[in-house]
Amino acid sequence: MTNDLFTFSIKSVAFDEDYRPADNTRITTNFANLARGESRQDNLRNTLRMIDNRFNSLAHWDNPNGDRYALELKIISAEMNIASGGKNDAFPLIEILQTTIIDKKTNERIDGIVGNNFSSYVRDYDFSVVLLEHLKDHPHSTPEGFGDLHGKLFKHFLNSSAYRDNFSKQPVICLSVSSSKTYHRTGNAHPVLGIEYQNDEYSSTDEYFAKMGMKVRYFMPPNSVAPYAFYHIGDLLGDYSNLELISTISTMETFQKIYRPEIYNANSAAAEQYRPSLKYQDFSLTRIVYDREERSRLAVEQGQFAQERFIKPYRALLDQWSADFAL
């Protein structure tokens, strides 16, 4: 069986103050949640201002007024085209963010990092359908082969001509650390990524991303209050420039301050041993409106959508393809 069964097409849309989610976008996608309702334009404008301000605070060299740089963001949607039974079907597989750095001093446009945020219908299916069902009878384990199909689909996307023709480097995904694990400060520090932390065992998210071929390192950037998980494929510190890394930090720190203010907008910084908690009370809210409860509910609905539209109709095909997939 060849990989011709599954090919990819890439669409992009600017994430700016005029952004409106497409009809088929995952509405649990964090940036889509911000772009709805009465506050949508204020939300977007304030989010983008926060990103630019944070970028300039980290890229402070040769930047005396703190306004040299701006970031442009694009939402990248990877649609998987399925050739089966003489017909073609398309399924929205993954959404990620691409950053472009605008240097207003030199009028340069500099490629940032692709990845940053990570949104996936199949991940919703795995965590909100498969895992929830499994935990009813097996409360302290994950199902056999959990995340295998998703990991192989992601690797197939990265190896596709669609990805290689559009992006020159591997993605970096920046997510919250897990509230089920304790993180320990190490003696390692990076000028941009900041203080490195480690944990004693992987979280379920770490294990899930490992099946996508991604390693993880945890860093707390300068003037941040908690570490972030940076999922990457090659050498996180060697493969990307400081400006590229700053593009990811400034973007994802802004989103996490909005989504998880208890952790990332706390009023005190993480100690040497750190256990994140969403029950923490000493934090500040941003001015940006975000409905976290709705997002949790929609994750289940969208996992069920993936089950009905993708997993069930193509299960035999997916099982065969997955069995033949060369890692």
C-alpha positions in Angstrom: 0.0 0.0 0.0 1.5 3.3 -1.0 1.2 6.7 0.7 -0.6 8.0 -2.3 -3.9 7.2 -0.5 -3.4 10.3 1.8 -2.1 13.5 0.5 -2.2 17.0 2.0 -3.2 20.5 0.9 -2.3 23.6 2.9 -4.5 26.6 3.3 -3.6 29.8 5.3 -5.5 32.7 6.7 -4.1 35.8 8.4 -4.6 36.0 12.2 -5.2 39.7 12.6 -7.8 42.0 14.0 -10.1 41.2 11.1 -9.8 37.4 11.5 -13.0 35.4 11.3 -12.9 31.6 11.7 -13.7 29.6 8.6 -16.9 27.5 8.7 -14.9 24.3 8.9 -12.3 25.4 11.4 -12.1 23.7 14.8 -13.9 26.1 17.1 -11.9 24.8 20.0 -8.9 26.2 18.3 -7.7 28.8 20.8 -7.5 31.7 18.4 -10.9 30.9 16.9 -12.4 31.1 20.4 -11.0 34.7 20.8 -12.5 35.7 17.4 -16.2 35.3 18.3 -18.8 37.3 20.2 -19.1 41.0 21.0 -15.5 41.4 22.1 -14.0 39.8 19.1 -12.2 42.7 17.6 -11.0 44.1 20.9 -9.8 40.6 21.9 -7.8 40.2 18.7 -6.3 43.7 18.8 -5.3 43.4 22.5 -3.9 39.9 21.9 -1.7 41.1 18.9 -0.5 44.1 20.9 0.5 41.8 23.8 2.4 39.6 21.4 4.3 42.5 19.8 5.1 44.0 23.2 6.5 40.7 24.6 8.5 40.2 21.4 10.2 43.6 21.8 10.9 43.0 25.5 12.8 39.8 24.7 14.5 41.2 21.6 15.8 44.2 23.4 19.2 44.5 21.8 19.5 47.4 19.2 15.9 48.2 20.2 16.1 51.3 22.4 12.4 52.2 22.1 11.1 48.7 22.4 9.2 49.0 19.1 11.5 47.6 16.5 9.6 44.4 15.7 6.1 43.3 14.9 4.8 39.8 14.3 2.5 38.6 11.6 0.6 35.4 12.3 -0.9 33.0 9.8 -3.2 30.1 10.7 -2.0 27.1 8.6 -4.7 24.4 8.0 -3.6 21.0 6.7 -6.3 19.2 5.0 -5.9 15.5 4.3 -7.1 14.3 1.0 -8.3 10.6 1.0 -8.3 8.7 -2.3 -10.6 5.7 -1.8 -13.1 3.8 -3.9 -12.6 6.0 -6.9 -13.5 9.2 -5.0 -11.6 11.9 -3.1 -12.6 13.1 0.3 -11.0 15.8 2.4 -10.7 16.0 6.2 -9.3 19.0 8.2 -6.5 17.2 10.0 -4.3 19.8 11.7 -4.1 23.6 12.4 -0.8 25.3 13.4 0.5 28.8 13.5 3.2 30.4 11.4 5.0 33.5 12.6 6.8 36.1 10.4 8.9 38.7 12.0 8.8 42.3 10.7 12.0 44.3 11.4 10.8 47.9 11.1 14.4 49.2 11.3 15.6 47.3 8.2 12.3 46.7 6.5 13.1 43.0 6.5 10.6 40.1 6.7 12.2 37.2 8.6 10.7 33.7 8.8 9.7 32.8 12.3 8.7 29.4 13.5 5.9 27.2 12.2 3.9 25.2 14.8 3.5 27.2 18.0 -0.1 26.3 18.6 -1.3 22.8 17.8 -4.9 21.8 17.0 -6.0 18.4 15.8 -9.4 16.7 15.4 -7.9 13.3 15.8 -6.2 14.4 19.0 -9.7 15.5 20.2 -10.9 12.0 19.3 -8.1 10.3 21.1 -8.4 12.3 24.4 -12.1 13.1 24.4 -13.6 9.9 23.1 -11.1 7.0 23.2 -9.3 7.9 26.5 -12.5 9.0 28.4 -14.2 5.7 27.5 -11.1 3.7 28.5 -10.7 5.5 31.9 -14.2 4.4 33.0 -12.9 0.8 33.5 -9.1 1.4 33.7 -8.7 4.7 35.6 -4.9 4.8 35.7 -3.8 3.7 32.2 -4.0 4.6 28.6 -5.4 2.3 25.9 -3.0 0.1 23.9 -1.7 1.9 20.9 -3.0 5.2 22.2 -1.9 8.0 19.8 -0.2 5.7 17.3 -2.4 6.6 14.3 -2.2 10.3 15.1 1.5 10.2 15.4 1.9 8.4 12.1 -0.5 10.9 10.4 1.6 13.8 11.8 4.9 12.3 10.6 3.3 11.7 7.2 2.3 15.3 7.0 5.9 16.5 7.9 7.3 14.2 5.2 4.8 15.4 2.6 5.6 17.7 -0.3 2.9 20.0 1.0 4.9 20.6 4.1 8.4 20.6 2.5 7.3 23.0 -0.2 6.0 25.6 2.3 8.2 25.4 5.3 12.0 25.2 5.5 12.3 24.0 9.1 10.6 21.4 11.4 7.8 22.7 13.7 8.1 23.7 17.3 5.0 23.4 19.4 4.8 25.4 22.7 2.2 24.2 25.3 1.4 24.5 28.9 3.2 22.2 31.4 1.1 19.5 33.0 -0.7 20.1 36.2 -0.2 16.4 37.1 3.6 16.7 37.2 6.3 18.4 39.3 9.1 20.3 37.5 12.6 20.9 38.9 14.8 23.8 38.0 18.2 22.9 36.5 21.4 24.9 36.4 21.0 25.4 32.6 19.9 28.8 31.3 19.5 30.2 27.8 19.5 33.9 27.0 16.1 33.8 25.3 14.4 30.5 26.5 15.5 31.2 30.0 15.8 28.7 32.9 15.5 25.1 32.1 13.3 22.8 34.1 13.0 19.0 34.1 10.4 16.5 35.3 10.8 13.0 36.7 8.3 11.4 34.3 6.5 12.3 31.1 2.9 13.5 31.2 0.3 12.0 28.9 0.8 14.9 26.5 4.6 14.4 26.5 4.0 10.7 25.6 1.5 11.6 22.9 3.9 14.1 21.3 6.7 11.5 21.4 4.6 9.4 19.1 4.6 12.3 16.7 8.4 12.2 16.7 8.8 15.2 19.0 11.0 15.5 22.1 10.3 18.0 24.9 12.3 20.5 26.9 10.9 22.9 29.5 12.0 26.5 29.8 10.8 29.5 31.8 11.8 32.6 29.7 13.0 35.8 31.3 10.2 37.6 33.2 7.9 34.7 32.7 6.3 33.2 35.8 6.1 29.5 34.8 7.9 27.1 32.4 6.5 26.0 29.0 6.8 22.7 27.3 8.6 23.1 23.9 8.0 20.1 21.6 10.6 19.9 18.9 12.3 17.4 16.5 15.9 18.4 16.1 18.0 20.6 18.4 15.8 23.2 20.0 18.7 25.5 20.9 20.8 24.9 17.8 18.3 24.8 14.9 16.6 28.1 15.5 17.8 31.7 15.8 17.0 33.8 18.9 14.5 35.8 16.9 12.7 32.6 15.8 12.5 31.4 19.4 11.2 34.8 20.5 8.5 34.6 17.9 7.2 31.4 19.6 7.6 32.6 23.2 5.9 35.9 22.6 3.0 34.3 20.7 2.3 31.3 23.0 3.0 33.2 26.3 0.3 35.6 25.3 -2.2 32.8 24.5 -1.4 31.0 27.7 -1.8 34.2 29.8 -5.3 34.3 28.4 -6.2 30.6 28.6 -4.4 29.6 31.8 -4.0 32.8 33.8 -3.7 30.8 37.1 -0.4 29.4 35.8 1.0 31.9 33.3 -0.4 35.2 34.7 0.3 34.3 38.3 1.6 37.1 40.5 4.6 35.1 41.6 7.1 33.1 39.6 7.7 29.4 39.8 10.0 28.2 42.5 12.8 25.6 42.1 10.3 22.8 42.4 7.1 23.7 40.7 3.7 22.0 40.4 1.3 24.0 38.2 -2.3 24.3 39.3 -5.4 25.7 37.7 -6.8 26.1 41.3 -4.2 28.7 42.2 -5.9 32.0 43.2 -3.1 34.6 43.2 -3.2 35.6 39.6 -4.3 38.5 37.3 -6.8 38.4 34.5 -6.0 39.9 31.0 -8.6 42.2 29.4 -9.3 39.5 26.9 -12.6 37.4 27.0 -12.2 33.7 26.8 -14.7 30.9 27.5 -12.7 27.9 28.9 -15.7 25.8 29.9 -17.1 26.1 26.4 -13.8 25.0 25.0 -13.8 21.8 27.1 -17.3 20.9 26.0 -16.5 21.5 22.3 -13.5 19.3 22.5 -15.8 16.3 23.1 -18.1 17.4 20.3 -15.2 17.7 17.9 -13.8 14.4 19.0 -17.1 12.8 18.1 -17.1 14.7 14.8 -13.7 13.1 14.0 -15.1 9.7 14.9 -18.1 10.0 12.6 -16.5 11.8 9.7 -13.0 10.2 9.6 -12.4 7.3 12.0 -15.5 5.2 11.4 -15.9 5.5 7.6 -12.1 4.9 6.9 -11.3 2.6 9.8 -10.3 -0.4 7.7 -8.2 1.9 5.4 -6.6 3.7 8.3 -5.7 0.4 10.1 -4.1 -1.0 6.9 -2.2 2.2 6.2 -1.0 2.4 9.8 0.2 -1.2 9.8 2.2 -0.5 6.5 3.5 2.9 7.7 7.3 2.9 7.8 8.5 4.8 10.8 
